[in-house]
Amino acid sequence: SDAQAELRKLIGPNTVLVGHTFHRDLSALRMDALLVFDISLLYGIQGQPKRRPALAHLVQEVLGRPNFRGVDGGEVHDCVQDVQVTMEIALRRLRDGSEQGA
């Protein structure tokens, strides 16, 4: 696909891909990556070890920002905003090394 071809131009053998539930994106693109930093795997949901927390939950718990998707959770999905907060959460985890929140 065109998206796949464009991504392959950007991704090298040492590229680290950062995302939230990134396996879904890679699966949809029929791609694989060696270095993946998936923030949904960094934080668990207490008592539910196999469940991955929603991005809105991580934004609230890790970054301390409630209402990420609006008060009722129904705001329109914003890909740019998702990428920005995903990077913030990843960088916070790398910097602090803690599982505080979530």
N, C-alpha and C positions, 0 to 999 in steps of 0.2 A: 504494500500500500504506500501511498505518498507520505503519510505520517511516519510510517516505519522507516522509509528511506531517509527522510529528513532527520529523524532521531539518530539513525546510524551514523550520519555525518558528524553529529555532536558528541557521540559516546565513544570513548576510547577504552582500552583495556584497564586503565586505572581510574576511570570515572566512577565516582560514588553517586548513586541515584538516591535522592531523599524524597520520601513521600509518606502518605497515610493509606494504609491497606493497599500498598503498591502492587501486590500480587494481582489484583484485579486489572489494573492498568496494563501491566505487562502481559497478562493473559489475553486481554482484548486486542493488543497489538501483536500477539503471537511472537513475543520477544522474551529473552532471558537476559539477566545481567548478573555479573559476578559480585559486584559490590553494591548492596542495597541497604539503606538505612531507613527502616520502616518504623515510624514513631508509634504505630498502633501496637507494635510488639514490645515497646519499651515500658509501657505502663499497663498493669493488669486491672481487672475489675475484681474487687475483693469477693471471694467466694465463687468466682466464675472464671477459673484459670484459662479456659479455652475461648472466652469471649473477648473480642477486641473493642476497646472503647471508641465511641464516635469522636470525630474531630471536635465537634462542639463541646463535648464533655472535657476533652483534653485542654481546649482553650480556656474553659472556665476553671478547671482544677489546677492546671500547671501555670497558666499565664494570669489567672485571677480576673478574667474578663467574662462576666456573665452575658447572656443573651447574644451569643455569637451569631445565631441565625434569627435574631429578632426575639422579642419577648415571647411570642407564641411558637417560636421555632420554625416559622413558615416563610422566612425571607428567601428571596431568590438566591440560588447557588451562585457564588462568585469565585471562579477558578483562581483569579489572581490573589484574592484575599486568602483562599485556602493554601496556596503556595507560600504566601508570606508567613502565616501563622504556623504552618508546618515547619518551616525553616527556623522560626523563633523557638519552637518547642525542641527541635533537634539540637540547636545551638545551646539552649539552656541546659539540656541533659548532658551535653559534652562538657560544658563549662562547669556545671555544678556537680555532675556525677551522681545526682540523687534521684530518688523516685518520689520526691515530695510531690504531693498532689496526686490526682487521678486515683 
